[in-house]
């Protein structure tokens, strides 16, 4: 769906804020993360399909809002599915990152396999995988969104653009993503471990 420059800037700004919260507080507010992720995914799918059919932006926005509410409800109602989806996002981000480093377009089959593997791992190893997934998915949103404003050469809506930027900038972006993601993991592990110890001591 085509959006104005102002709307794109607002969406990217919101993604940076949401990504930062997700990166450092993802496990503690996981139900909120699920609801927001479901809303964004459901809204994007419903809005895009409606716009492709009607080509009316207002109608597409209304459909996106309805689809977003439905997506959030599904994520919260089917908790295991939500956990799988959040884990799958990590696999997709890893696939795009490795492809960008290799200088080739990501293969859909490879992305699906990676997404399925990390999604299943998230269901089996919930705590650590939720922390990893929210930390690195959140840091991805922060880094890519910031690069959109700072460089003007990265478009969050077109990940293929990563293949067209120079290697120096690509390494900087991926390095910042990994560093911020690791910081998010460390913070989440410390805070969740501390809360677990407090519950044990009180009991």
C-alpha positions, 0 to 999 in steps of 0.5 A, a space after each residue: 500500500 502506498 503511503 505518503 512520506 509523512 505517514 511513512 516517517 510516523 510509522 518508522 518513528 513508531 517502530 523505533 519506539 516499539 522496537 526499543 521497548 521490545 528489545 529491553 522489556 520483551 519478556 516482561 511485557 510479552 503479552 503486550 508484544 504479542 498484541 502489538 505484533 498481531 495488530 501490525 501483522 493483521 492490519 498490514 495484511 488486511 489493509 494491503 489486500 483491501 487496497 489492492 482490490 479497492 485502491 481506496 486508501 480510506 477503505 484500506 485503513 479501515 480494513 487494516 484497523 479491523 484486521 489489526 484488532 483481529 490479529 491481536 485477538 488471535 495472538 493473545 487467544 492462541 498463545 502458543 501460536 503467538 510464541 511460534 510467530 515471535 520466534 519465527 520473526 527471529 529466523 526471518 531477520 537472521 535470514 535477511 541479515 545473512 543474505 545481505 552479508 552474502 550480497 544475494 537476495 534471500 531465498 523464500 524457502 531458506 527464510 521459511 525453514 529458518 522461521 519454522 526452526 526458530 518458531 518451533 524452538 521458541 515453543 519448546 524453549 520459551 523463556 530464552 527464545 522469547 528473550 532472544 526473539 524480542 531482543 533481536 527483533 526489537 533491535 532490528 526495528 531500532 537500527 533499520 528505522 534509525 538508518 532510514 532517518 539518518 542515511 536516507 538509503 534504507 527503506 524498512 518497507 523494502 528489505 531488498 534495499 539492503 542488498 543495494 547499499 555499500 558494504 561499509 554501511 551494511 557492516 555498520 548496520 549489522 554491527 549495531 543490530 548485533 550489539 543492541 540485540 546482545 544488550 537487550 538479551 543481557 538486560 532481559 536476562 538480568 531483570 527476569 532472573 532478579 524477578 524470579 529470585 524475588 518470587 522465590 524469596 517471598 514464597 
